[in-house]
Amino acid sequence: MKLEPWKPPADLASERPYVVEYYYKVRWGHAEEFLALFLKNHYPVLTRQLETGRIRDVRIEQPQLHGTEAERWDYRVTLVFANVLAAHDKTHEPMVIRALYPDQALFAKEEARRFELLLAHWDLPVTEIRPA
């Protein structure tokens, strides 16, 4: 199934990118399983959205050293959306998922498992500061 490029409504289009950092804190001993499921099921969804233009950049990072348990996170995924409208478009990603994963039951089961492995997950929209 070929997906059309993502396009916001013309009257609401914005050229300013919208950046969100997604943090994942995984149960001890399950970080590799979480990452394997993320790369199998969610990363292809993100890369397809890169192709359509809804997302402009995807970065996956993990800390090199550890912090305190309260502040610990295992993975940070930073998405640069085309604009704020792209970030809040609730229709595009489900179409991508249906196109990539014909076995929706297996996809749902594996995504449920990925989220079972989490102790915490939070999303943090960020704004770049550009001093004059």
N, CA, C and O atoms as a MOPAC input file, in Angstrom:
PM7 MOZYME 1SCF
protein

 N      0.84200 1    -1.17600 1     0.00000 1
 C      0.00000 1     0.00000 1     0.00000 1
 C      0.88800 1     1.24000 1     0.00000 1
 O      1.71800 1     1.39900 1     0.89500 1
 N      0.73200 1     2.10300 1    -0.96600 1
 C      1.52300 1     3.32900 1    -1.05400 1
 C      0.82300 1     4.43100 1    -0.27700 1
 O     -0.36600 1     4.68700 1    -0.46900 1
 N      1.57500 1     5.07800 1     0.60100 1
 C      1.01800 1     6.17000 1     1.38800 1
 C      1.37000 1     7.49900 1     0.74600 1
 O      2.47800 1     7.69200 1     0.24500 1
 N      0.43000 1     8.39200 1     0.76900 1
 C      0.65500 1     9.73600 1     0.24000 1
 C      1.48800 1    10.54400 1     1.22500 1
 O      1.46000 1    10.27500 1     2.42600 1
 N      2.22800 1    11.53100 1     0.73100 1
 C      2.96300 1    12.40700 1     1.65000 1
 C      2.00800 1    13.07800 1     2.62100 1
 O      0.87800 1    13.41100 1     2.26300 1
 N      2.46100 1    13.27200 1     3.83900 1
 C      1.64900 1    13.92600 1     4.85600 1
 C      1.54800 1    15.40100 1     4.51100 1
 O      2.55300 1    16.04300 1     4.20700 1
 N      0.34100 1    15.93400 1     4.55700 1
 C      0.11700 1    17.35200 1     4.27900 1
 C     -0.86900 1    17.91700 1     5.29600 1
 O     -1.97200 1    17.39300 1     5.45000 1
 N     -0.47300 1    18.99500 1     5.99600 1
 C     -1.41900 1    19.62300 1     6.92100 1
 C     -2.43600 1    20.44200 1     6.14200 1
 O     -2.20400 1    20.77400 1     4.98000 1
 N     -3.56100 1    20.77000 1     6.77300 1
 C     -4.50400 1    21.67500 1     6.10900 1
 C     -3.79000 1    22.97700 1     5.74900 1
 O     -3.04300 1    23.51800 1     6.56500 1
 N     -4.01200 1    23.48000 1     4.54000 1
 C     -3.29500 1    24.65100 1     4.04200 1
 C     -3.43600 1    25.86300 1     4.95800 1
 O     -2.48000 1    26.61900 1     5.13400 1
 N     -4.60700 1    26.05200 1     5.53800 1
 C     -4.81800 1    27.23400 1     6.37500 1
 C     -4.15800 1    27.11700 1     7.74300 1
 O     -4.06200 1    28.10600 1     8.46900 1
 N     -3.70300 1    25.92200 1     8.10100 1
 C     -3.07100 1    25.72100 1     9.40300 1
 C     -1.60800 1    25.29800 1     9.29900 1
 O     -0.98000 1    25.00000 1    10.31500 1
 N     -1.06900 1    25.26700 1     8.11100 1
 C      0.30300 1    24.79500 1     7.91000 1
 C      1.30200 1    25.69800 1     8.63100 1
 O      1.14900 1    26.91900 1     8.67100 1
 N      2.31300 1    25.07100 1     9.19000 1
 C      3.38800 1    25.78200 1     9.85800 1
 C      4.69800 1    25.15100 1     9.43300 1
 O      4.80400 1    23.92800 1     9.35300 1
 N      5.67000 1    25.95600 1     9.16700 1
 C      6.97000 1    25.43400 1     8.74600 1
 C      7.89000 1    25.12900 1     9.92300 1
 O      8.94600 1    24.52400 1     9.73600 1
 N      7.51200 1    25.53300 1    11.11900 1
 C      8.38300 1    25.34300 1    12.27700 1
 C      8.30800 1    23.90400 1    12.78300 1
 O      7.22500 1    23.42900 1    13.12300 1
 N      9.44100 1    23.20200 1    12.83900 1
 C      9.42700 1    21.82000 1    13.33700 1
 C      8.97300 1    21.76400 1    14.80000 1
 O      9.10700 1    22.73300 1    15.54800 1
 N      8.44100 1    20.62000 1    15.18000 1
 C      7.96300 1    20.37900 1    16.53600 1
 C      8.71400 1    19.16100 1    17.05800 1
 O      8.63800 1    18.08500 1    16.46500 1
 N      9.43700 1    19.32100 1    18.16200 1
 C     10.32400 1    18.27600 1    18.67200 1
 C      9.75700 1    17.69800 1    19.96300 1
 O      9.35600 1    18.43200 1    20.86600 1
 N      9.73000 1    16.35600 1    20.03600 1
 C      9.27100 1    15.67300 1    21.23800 1
 C     10.28600 1    14.59400 1    21.58500 1
 O     10.69800 1    13.81200 1    20.72800 1
 N     10.68300 1    14.56000 1    22.85300 1
 C     11.53600 1    13.49700 1    23.36700 1
 C     10.65000 1    12.50200 1    24.11800 1
 O      9.85500 1    12.88700 1    24.97600 1
 N     10.79800 1    11.23300 1    23.78600 1
 C     10.03300 1    10.15400 1    24.42000 1
 C     11.01000 1     9.34200 1    25.26600 1
 O     11.98100 1     8.79400 1    24.74500 1
 N     10.75400 1     9.26800 1    26.56400 1
 C     11.63400 1     8.56200 1    27.48700 1
 C     11.00300 1     7.24000 1    27.90400 1
 O      9.79800 1     7.15200 1    28.13900 1
 N     11.85100 1     6.20800 1    27.99000 1
 C     11.40200 1     4.87200 1    28.36900 1
 C     12.28900 1     4.35700 1    29.49600 1
 O     13.51000 1     4.28500 1    29.35500 1
 N     11.66700 1     4.00300 1    30.60600 1
 C     12.35300 1     3.38000 1    31.73800 1
 C     11.86300 1     1.94100 1    31.80400 1
 O     10.69000 1     1.68900 1    32.07900 1
 N     12.76300 1     1.00400 1    31.55200 1
 C     12.40900 1    -0.40400 1    31.39200 1
 C     12.69900 1    -1.17300 1    32.68200 1
 O     13.62700 1    -0.84400 1    33.42100 1
 N     11.89600 1    -2.19200 1    32.93300 1
 C     12.11500 1    -3.06500 1    34.09400 1
 C     13.52000 1    -3.66700 1    34.00000 1
 O     13.98700 1    -4.01400 1    32.91500 1
 N     14.17900 1    -3.78400 1    35.14500 1
 C     15.52700 1    -4.34100 1    35.18500 1
 C     15.56000 1    -5.70600 1    34.49700 1
 O     14.69900 1    -6.55600 1    34.72500 1
 N     16.57200 1    -5.89200 1    33.65100 1
 C     16.75900 1    -7.16400 1    32.96300 1
 C     15.98800 1    -7.31100 1    31.66200 1
 O     16.10200 1    -8.34100 1    30.99800 1
 N     15.20500 1    -6.30300 1    31.27900 1
 C     14.37100 1    -6.41200 1    30.08100 1
 C     14.66800 1    -5.36200 1    29.01600 1
 O     13.91500 1    -5.23100 1    28.05100 1
 N     15.75500 1    -4.61500 1    29.18000 1
 C     16.05900 1    -3.53000 1    28.23400 1
 C     16.28100 1    -4.06300 1    26.81700 1
 O     15.81700 1    -3.46000 1    25.85000 1
 N     16.97700 1    -5.17400 1    26.69300 1
 C     17.23800 1    -5.72000 1    25.34700 1
 C     15.95300 1    -6.20100 1    24.68300 1
 O     15.76800 1    -6.00100 1    23.48200 1
 N     15.06900 1    -6.82800 1    25.44200 1
 C     13.79200 1    -7.27600 1    24.88300 1
 C     12.95900 1    -6.07900 1    24.43100 1
 O     12.35700 1    -6.09800 1    23.35700 1
 N     12.93100 1    -5.03800 1    25.26500 1
 C     12.18800 1    -3.83300 1    24.89800 1
 C     12.72800 1    -3.24600 1    23.59800 1
 O     11.96100 1    -2.92400 1    22.69000 1
 N     14.05400 1    -3.10700 1    23.51100 1
 C     14.65600 1    -2.50900 1    22.32000 1
 C     14.39300 1    -3.36500 1    21.08500 1
 O     14.11800 1    -2.83200 1    20.01000 1
 N     14.47500 1    -4.67600 1    21.22600 1
 C     14.20500 1    -5.56300 1    20.08600 1
 C     12.77400 1    -5.38300 1    19.57600 1
 O     12.55300 1    -5.32100 1    18.36600 1
 N     11.80200 1    -5.29800 1    20.48900 1
 C     10.40800 1    -5.08900 1    20.08500 1
 C     10.20700 1    -3.69900 1    19.48300 1
 O      9.46600 1    -3.53600 1    18.51300 1
 N     10.87200 1    -2.70000 1    20.06600 1
 C     10.77700 1    -1.33900 1    19.52600 1
 C     11.30500 1    -1.30600 1    18.09000 1
 O     10.66100 1    -0.74900 1    17.20000 1
 N     12.47700 1    -1.90300 1    17.86800 1
 C     13.08000 1    -1.88400 1    16.53400 1
 C     12.29400 1    -2.72600 1    15.53500 1
 O     12.28000 1    -2.42300 1    14.34200 1
 N     11.64500 1    -3.77400 1    16.01200 1
 C     10.86400 1    -4.63000 1    15.11600 1
 C      9.53400 1    -3.97900 1    14.71800 1
 O      9.14700 1    -4.01300 1    13.55000 1
 N      8.84400 1    -3.39200 1    15.68400 1
 C      7.47300 1    -2.93500 1    15.43200 1
 C      7.29300 1    -1.42200 1    15.32100 1
 O      6.48600 1    -0.95800 1    14.51600 1
 N      8.02500 1    -0.65400 1    16.11100 1
 C      7.75500 1     0.78100 1    16.10100 1
 C      8.71100 1     1.56300 1    15.20500 1
 O      8.29800 1     2.51800 1    14.54700 1
 N      9.96700 1     1.17200 1    15.17300 1
 C     10.92800 1     1.90200 1    14.34900 1
 C     10.53900 1     1.91900 1    12.86900 1
 O     10.66200 1     2.96600 1    12.23500 1
 N     10.07300 1     0.80400 1    12.29100 1
 C      9.62500 1     0.86500 1    10.89500 1
 C      8.45800 1     1.84200 1    10.67500 1
 O      8.35100 1     2.45200 1     9.61100 1
 N      7.59800 1     1.98700 1    11.66800 1
 C      6.49700 1     2.94600 1    11.57300 1
 C      7.06600 1     4.36900 1    11.50800 1
 O      6.59000 1     5.20500 1    10.74000 1
 N      8.08400 1     4.62400 1    12.32300 1
 C      8.70400 1     5.95100 1    12.32400 1
 C      9.44300 1     6.22200 1    11.01700 1
 O      9.35000 1     7.31900 1    10.46600 1
 N     10.17800 1     5.22300 1    10.52000 1
 C     10.92300 1     5.44800 1     9.27400 1
 C      9.98100 1     5.64100 1     8.09000 1
 O     10.29400 1     6.40300 1     7.17500 1
 N      8.84000 1     4.96900 1     8.09200 1
 C      7.86900 1     5.18400 1     7.01800 1
 C      7.33100 1     6.61500 1     7.07200 1
 O      7.07000 1     7.23200 1     6.03900 1
 N      7.17000 1     7.13300 1     8.29300 1
 C      6.69800 1     8.50600 1     8.42800 1
 C      7.77800 1     9.52300 1     8.04500 1
 O      7.46400 1    10.65700 1     7.68400 1
 N      9.03300 1     9.12100 1     8.12200 1
 C     10.10900 1     9.95500 1     7.56600 1
 C      9.93600 1    10.07300 1     6.05700 1
 O     10.09900 1    11.15000 1     5.48300 1
 N      9.60500 1     8.95700 1     5.42600 1
 C      9.42300 1     8.92600 1     3.97300 1
 C      8.25100 1     9.79400 1     3.53200 1
 O      8.29700 1    10.40500 1     2.46400 1
 N      7.19900 1     9.84900 1     4.35200 1
 C      6.01800 1    10.63300 1     3.97000 1
 C      6.16000 1    12.10900 1     4.33000 1
 O      5.38100 1    12.93500 1     3.85500 1
 N      7.13800 1    12.45100 1     5.15800 1
 C      7.35500 1    13.83800 1     5.52900 1
 C      6.70200 1    14.27900 1     6.81800 1
 O      6.91500 1    15.40900 1     7.25800 1
 N      5.90700 1    13.41400 1     7.44000 1
 C      5.28600 1    13.79100 1     8.71800 1
 C      6.36300 1    14.00000 1     9.77600 1
 O      6.27700 1    14.91500 1    10.59400 1
 N      7.37800 1    13.13600 1     9.74800 1
 C      8.51600 1    13.23300 1    10.66700 1
 C      9.74800 1    13.59500 1     9.84400 1
 O      9.95300 1    13.07700 1     8.74600 1
 N     10.56400 1    14.49200 1    10.39200 1
 C     11.77500 1    14.93000 1     9.68900 1
 C     13.04000 1    14.25800 1    10.19800 1
 O     14.02100 1    14.14800 1     9.46300 1
 N     13.02900 1    13.80300 1    11.46100 1
 C     14.22000 1    13.15900 1    12.01800 1
 C     13.80700 1    12.25600 1    13.17000 1
 O     12.84600 1    12.53200 1    13.88900 1
 N     14.55800 1    11.16500 1    13.32900 1
 C     14.36100 1    10.22200 1    14.42500 1
 C     15.73200 1     9.92900 1    15.02600 1
 O     16.66900 1     9.57800 1    14.30900 1
 N     15.84500 1    10.07300 1    16.33100 1
 C     17.08400 1     9.72500 1    17.02900 1
 C     16.73500 1     8.80300 1    18.19500 1
 O     15.79800 1     9.06400 1    18.94900 1
 N     17.50200 1     7.72400 1    18.33000 1
 C     17.34300 1     6.79300 1    19.44800 1
 C     18.64700 1     6.83300 1    20.23000 1
 O     19.72700 1     6.64100 1    19.67100 1
 N     18.53200 1     7.08800 1    21.54600 1
 C     19.72700 1     7.21400 1    22.37400 1
 C     19.53800 1     6.47200 1    23.68500 1
 O     18.41800 1     6.24200 1    24.14000 1
 N     20.67900 1     6.10200 1    24.28300 1
 C     20.67200 1     5.54800 1    25.62200 1
 C     21.83600 1     6.16500 1    26.37500 1
 O     22.84300 1     6.52300 1    25.76300 1
 N     21.72000 1     6.29700 1    27.68500 1
 C     22.81800 1     6.89800 1    28.43900 1
 C     24.02700 1     5.96800 1    28.46900 1
 O     23.88700 1     4.74500 1    28.45900 1
 N     25.20600 1     6.56400 1    28.50500 1
 C     26.43100 1     5.76100 1    28.59000 1
 C     26.71800 1     5.32300 1    30.01700 1
 O     27.29800 1     4.25900 1    30.23700 1
 N     26.32100 1     6.12600 1    30.97200 1
 C     26.52000 1     5.81100 1    32.38000 1
 C     25.15400 1     5.78000 1    33.06000 1
 O     24.13800 1     6.09900 1    32.44300 1
 N     25.13900 1     5.39600 1    34.32500 1
 C     23.85300 1     5.32300 1    35.03400 1
 C     23.71500 1     6.47800 1    36.01000 1
 O     24.69900 1     7.04400 1    36.48600 1
 N     22.47500 1     6.80400 1    36.28800 1
 C     22.15600 1     7.80500 1    37.30000 1
 C     21.45000 1     7.13100 1    38.45600 1
 O     21.53900 1     5.91400 1    38.62300 1
 N     20.75200 1     7.91700 1    39.25200 1
 C     19.99900 1     7.33500 1    40.36000 1
 C     18.76700 1     6.62800 1    39.80900 1
 O     18.31600 1     6.92700 1    38.70400 1
 N     18.23400 1     5.70700 1    40.57000 1
 C     17.06000 1     4.95500 1    40.11100 1
 C     15.87800 1     5.87500 1    39.83600 1
 O     15.14700 1     5.67400 1    38.86600 1
 N     15.69100 1     6.86300 1    40.66600 1
 C     14.55100 1     7.77300 1    40.48900 1
 C     14.64500 1     8.54400 1    39.17200 1
 O     13.62300 1     8.83800 1    38.55300 1
 N     15.83300 1     8.86500 1    38.75300 1
 C     16.03200 1     9.65800 1    37.54300 1
 C     16.39500 1     8.80100 1    36.32600 1
 O     16.60600 1     9.33400 1    35.23700 1
 N     16.46700 1     7.49800 1    36.50200 1
 C     16.93700 1     6.60400 1    35.43800 1
 C     15.97700 1     6.55000 1    34.26800 1
 O     14.75900 1     6.51000 1    34.44600 1
 N     16.53800 1     6.55000 1    33.06700 1
 C     15.80900 1     6.22200 1    31.84200 1
 C     16.73900 1     5.36900 1    31.00500 1
 O     17.95900 1     5.51900 1    31.07300 1
 N     16.16800 1     4.47600 1    30.21800 1
 C     16.97000 1     3.54400 1    29.43400 1
 C     17.08900 1     3.95200 1    27.97200 1
 O     18.13100 1     3.74600 1    27.35100 1
 N     16.03600 1     4.52500 1    27.42800 1
 C     16.04700 1     4.92900 1    26.01900 1
 C     15.33300 1     6.26300 1    25.87000 1
 O     14.31900 1     6.52500 1    26.51700 1
 N     15.88700 1     7.09800 1    25.00100 1
 C     15.23000 1     8.34900 1    24.62600 1
 C     15.10600 1     8.34400 1    23.11100 1
 O     16.08900 1     8.16300 1    22.39300 1
 N     13.88700 1     8.54400 1    22.64100 1
 C     13.62400 1     8.62800 1    21.20600 1
 C     13.17000 1    10.05600 1    20.93900 1
 O     12.15500 1    10.50500 1    21.47200 1
 N     13.92700 1    10.76100 1    20.11400 1
 C     13.58600 1    12.13500 1    19.78100 1
 C     13.02400 1    12.16500 1    18.37300 1
 O     13.66500 1    11.71700 1    17.42200 1
 N     11.82300 1    12.69900 1    18.25400 1
 C     11.18100 1    12.84600 1    16.95500 1
 C     11.07300 1    14.32200 1    16.62700 1
 O     10.63700 1    15.12700 1    17.45000 1
 N     11.47700 1    14.66600 1    15.41500 1
 C     11.30400 1    16.01700 1    14.91200 1
 C     10.17600 1    15.93400 1    13.88900 1
 O     10.36000 1    15.44100 1    12.77600 1
 N      9.01300 1    16.42200 1    14.28800 1
 C      7.85600 1    16.41600 1    13.39700 1
 C      7.93200 1    17.61200 1    12.45500 1
 O      8.59000 1    18.60600 1    12.76100 1
 N      7.26700 1    17.51700 1    11.32500 1
 C      7.25100 1    18.61000 1    10.35600 1
 C      6.74900 1    19.89800 1    10.99800 1
 O      7.25000 1    20.98200 1    10.70100 1
 N      5.76200 1    19.77600 1    11.87700 1
 C      5.21200 1    20.92400 1    12.60600 1
 C      4.30100 1    20.39500 1    13.70900 1
 O      4.13200 1    19.18400 1    13.84900 1
 N      3.72400 1    21.28500 1    14.47900 1
 C      2.88300 1    20.87800 1    15.59500 1
 C      1.66400 1    20.09200 1    15.12000 1
 O      1.22200 1    19.17200 1    15.80800 1
 N      1.12600 1    20.43200 1    13.98100 1
 C     -0.03100 1    19.69600 1    13.46700 1
 C      0.33100 1    18.25200 1    13.13600 1
 O     -0.44200 1    17.33100 1    13.40100 1
 N      1.50600 1    18.06800 1    12.55800 1
 C      1.95000 1    16.70700 1    12.23900 1
 C      2.07800 1    15.87200 1    13.50300 1
 O      1.71900 1    14.69400 1    13.51400 1
 N      2.58700 1    16.47700 1    14.56000 1
 C      2.76500 1    15.75400 1    15.82400 1
 C      1.43800 1    15.30900 1    16.42600 1
 O      1.37800 1    14.28000 1    17.09800 1
 N      0.38900 1    16.06400 1    16.19400 1
 C     -0.90400 1    15.75700 1    16.79800 1
 C     -1.89800 1    15.12700 1    15.82600 1
 O     -3.07400 1    14.97000 1    16.15500 1
 N     -1.43900 1    14.77200 1    14.65300 1
 C     -2.28300 1    14.09700 1    13.66500 1
 C     -2.50900 1    12.65800 1    14.12700 1
 O     -1.56900 1    11.86400 1    14.16600 1
 N     -3.73100 1    12.32500 1    14.46900 1
 C     -4.05600 1    10.98800 1    14.99000 1
 C     -4.45400 1    10.00400 1    13.88800 1
 O     -4.77100 1     8.85200 1    14.18700 1
 N     -4.44600 1    10.42700 1    12.63200 1
 C     -4.89600 1     9.55200 1    11.54700 1
 C     -3.75600 1     8.91600 1    10.76200 1
 O     -3.93000 1     7.83900 1    10.19100 1
 N     -2.60700 1     9.55500 1    10.72300 1
 C     -1.51400 1     9.09900 1     9.85400 1
 C     -0.87200 1     7.79100 1    10.34400 1
 O     -0.72600 1     6.84500 1     9.57000 1
 N     -0.49500 1     7.74100 1    11.60900 1
 C      0.21200 1     6.56500 1    12.12000 1
 C     -0.60600 1     5.27700 1    12.02200 1
 O     -0.04500 1     4.25100 1    11.63900 1
 N     -1.90300 1     5.27300 1    12.34800 1
 C     -2.67000 1     4.03000 1    12.18100 1
 C     -2.68100 1     3.52400 1    10.73800 1
 O     -2.67600 1     2.31400 1    10.51300 1
 N     -2.69600 1     4.42500 1     9.76700 1
 C     -2.63700 1     3.99900 1     8.36300 1
 C     -1.29500 1     3.34000 1     8.05500 1
 O     -1.23600 1     2.33900 1     7.34000 1
 N     -0.22300 1     3.90600 1     8.59900 1
 C      1.11100 1     3.33300 1     8.40100 1
 C      1.17500 1     1.94300 1     9.03100 1
 O      1.69400 1     1.00900 1     8.42000 1
 N      0.66200 1     1.80500 1    10.22200 1
 C      0.68800 1     0.51700 1    10.92500 1
 C     -0.08700 1    -0.54100 1    10.14600 1
 O      0.38000 1    -1.67100 1    10.00500 1
 N     -1.25600 1    -0.18800 1     9.64500 1
 C     -2.04700 1    -1.15600 1     8.85800 1
 C     -1.30300 1    -1.56200 1     7.58600 1
 O     -1.36100 1    -2.72000 1     7.17200 1
 N     -0.60300 1    -0.60800 1     6.96700 1
 C      0.13200 1    -0.91300 1     5.73600 1
 C      1.34100 1    -1.79700 1     5.99900 1
 O      1.65600 1    -2.67000 1     5.19000 1
 N      2.02000 1    -1.58300 1     7.11800 1
 C      3.24200 1    -2.34200 1     7.41500 1
 C      2.98600 1    -3.70900 1     8.04000 1
 O      3.77300 1    -4.63400 1     7.84100 1
 N      1.90500 1    -3.84700 1     8.78700 1
 C      1.67400 1    -5.05600 1     9.57800 1
 C      0.31100 1    -5.66200 1     9.27000 1
 O     -0.67400 1    -5.34600 1     9.93800 1
 N      0.25000 1    -6.52700 1     8.26600 1
 C     -1.03700 1    -7.15900 1     7.94000 1
 C     -1.58700 1    -8.00100 1     9.09100 1
 O     -2.80300 1    -8.11100 1     9.24700 1
 N     -0.69900 1    -8.60100 1     9.90300 1
 C     -1.15200 1    -9.38100 1    11.06000 1
 C     -1.30500 1    -8.43000 1    12.24500 1
 O     -0.41400 1    -8.31800 1    13.08700 1
 N     -2.43800 1    -7.75600 1    12.29400 1
 C     -2.68300 1    -6.75600 1    13.32500 1
 C     -2.74900 1    -7.36400 1    14.72900 1
 O     -2.39900 1    -6.70100 1    15.70500 1
 N     -3.18700 1    -8.59500 1    14.83500 1
 C     -3.26000 1    -9.24200 1    16.15100 1
 C     -1.86100 1    -9.45000 1    16.72000 1
 O     -1.62300 1    -9.18500 1    17.89800 1
 N     -0.93800 1    -9.92200 1    15.89200 1
 C      0.44500 1   -10.11300 1    16.34800 1
 C      1.08200 1    -8.77300 1    16.69600 1
 O      1.76400 1    -8.65200 1    17.71300 1
 N      0.86200 1    -7.77800 1    15.86100 1
 C      1.40200 1    -6.44400 1    16.13000 1
 C      0.89500 1    -5.93500 1    17.48100 1
 O      1.68100 1    -5.45700 1    18.29800 1
 N     -0.40400 1    -6.03700 1    17.71400 1
 C     -0.98900 1    -5.55400 1    18.97300 1
 C     -0.43100 1    -6.32100 1    20.16500 1
 O     -0.16200 1    -5.73000 1    21.21100 1
 N     -0.25800 1    -7.62000 1    20.01900 1
 C      0.27800 1    -8.44700 1    21.10900 1
 C      1.70500 1    -8.03400 1    21.44500 1
 O      2.05200 1    -7.89400 1    22.61800 1
 N      2.53400 1    -7.83900 1    20.42000 1
 C      3.93300 1    -7.47700 1    20.65800 1
 C      4.06800 1    -6.04900 1    21.19700 1
 O      4.94600 1    -5.77800 1    22.01700 1
 N      3.21400 1    -5.14900 1    20.74800 1
 C      3.24200 1    -3.79000 1    21.27800 1
 C      2.77300 1    -3.78100 1    22.74100 1
 O      3.30700 1    -3.02800 1    23.55500 1
 N      1.79200 1    -4.60300 1    23.07200 1
 C      1.35100 1    -4.70500 1    24.46000 1
 C      2.48900 1    -5.22100 1    25.33100 1
 O      2.69700 1    -4.73400 1    26.44300 1
 N      3.22400 1    -6.20800 1    24.82400 1
 C      4.36700 1    -6.73700 1    25.56900 1
 C      5.42900 1    -5.66000 1    25.76400 1
 O      6.00200 1    -5.53700 1    26.84700 1
 N      5.69100 1    -4.88100 1    24.71400 1
 C      6.69700 1    -3.82100 1    24.81700 1
 C      6.33300 1    -2.86200 1    25.95600 1
 O      7.20500 1    -2.45300 1    26.72300 1
 N      5.05800 1    -2.50500 1    26.06700 1
 C      4.65100 1    -1.58600 1    27.12400 1
 C      4.55100 1    -2.26000 1    28.49000 1
 O      4.64700 1    -1.58000 1    29.51200 1
 N      4.36100 1    -3.57900 1    28.53400 1
 C      4.39900 1    -4.30600 1    29.81100 1
 C      5.78600 1    -4.23300 1    30.44200 1
 O      5.92200 1    -4.30200 1    31.66400 1
 N      6.80500 1    -4.09400 1    29.61300 1
 C      8.18900 1    -4.08200 1    30.09100 1
 C      8.58100 1    -2.75100 1    30.73300 1
 O      9.65700 1    -2.64200 1    31.32100 1
 N      7.73500 1    -1.76000 1    30.62700 1
 C      8.07900 1    -0.43300 1    31.12100 1
 C      7.71700 1    -0.23300 1    32.58300 1
 O      6.69100 1    -0.71000 1    33.06800 1
 N      8.59500 1     0.49000 1    33.26900 1
 C      8.27900 1     1.00400 1    34.59700 1
 C      7.70000 1     2.40400 1    34.47700 1
 O      6.85900 1     2.81300 1    35.27800 1
 N      8.16000 1     3.13400 1    33.46600 1
 C      7.68200 1     4.49900 1    33.24800 1
 C      7.92400 1     4.89200 1    31.79800 1
 O      8.80800 1     4.36200 1    31.12500 1
 N      7.11500 1     5.83000 1    31.34300 1
 C      7.25300 1     6.37600 1    29.99000 1
 C      6.70600 1     7.79300 1    30.03700 1
 O      5.61500 1     8.02300 1    30.55700 1
 N      7.45300 1     8.73600 1    29.49900 1
 C      6.96400 1    10.10400 1    29.45100 1
 C      7.40400 1    10.77800 1    28.17200 1
 O      8.42200 1    10.42700 1    27.57700 1
 N      6.60700 1    11.76000 1    27.76000 1
 C      6.83400 1    12.51000 1    26.52900 1
 C      7.11700 1    13.95400 1    26.92400 1
 O      6.43500 1    14.52900 1    27.77200 1
 N      8.13200 1    14.52600 1    26.29500 1
 C      8.54400 1    15.86900 1    26.64600 1
 C      8.73900 1    16.71300 1    25.38600 1
 O      9.78400 1    16.62500 1    24.74200 1
 N      7.73900 1    17.53600 1    25.02600 1
 C      7.96100 1    18.46300 1    23.91300 1
 C      9.03900 1    19.46700 1    24.31800 1
 O      9.02200 1    19.97700 1    25.43800 1
 N      9.96300 1    19.74800 1    23.42600 1
 C     11.06500 1    20.65900 1    23.73800 1
 C     11.12500 1    21.76800 1    22.68000 1
 O     10.74800 1    21.57700 1    21.52300 1
 N     11.60200 1    22.90700 1    23.11100 1
 C     11.76300 1    24.06800 1    22.23900 1
 C     13.21500 1    24.49900 1    22.28100 1
 O     13.79300 1    24.67300 1    23.35400 1
 N     13.79000 1    24.66700 1    21.11900 1
 C     15.16600 1    25.14100 1    21.02700 1
 C     15.21400 1    26.61900 1    21.36700 1
 O     14.35400 1    27.39400 1    20.94800 1
 N     16.22100 1    26.99600 1    22.12500 1
 C     16.45000 1    28.39800 1    22.44600 1
 C     17.58900 1    28.89400 1    21.56700 1
 O     18.69000 1    28.34300 1    21.58500 1
 N     17.31700 1    29.92000 1    20.81400 1
 C     18.33400 1    30.49800 1    19.92600 1
 C     18.64100 1    31.92000 1    20.37300 1
 O     17.93000 1    32.85500 1    20.00500 1
 N     19.70500 1    32.08900 1    21.17100 1
 C     20.05600 1    33.44900 1    21.59700 1
 C     20.36500 1    34.34900 1    20.40700 1
 O     20.88000 1    33.89200 1    19.38700 1
 N     20.04600 1    35.62500 1    20.54700 1
 C     20.27400 1    36.58800 1    19.46000 1
 C     21.76200 1    36.75700 1    19.21000 1
 O     22.15600 1    37.52700 1    18.33400 1

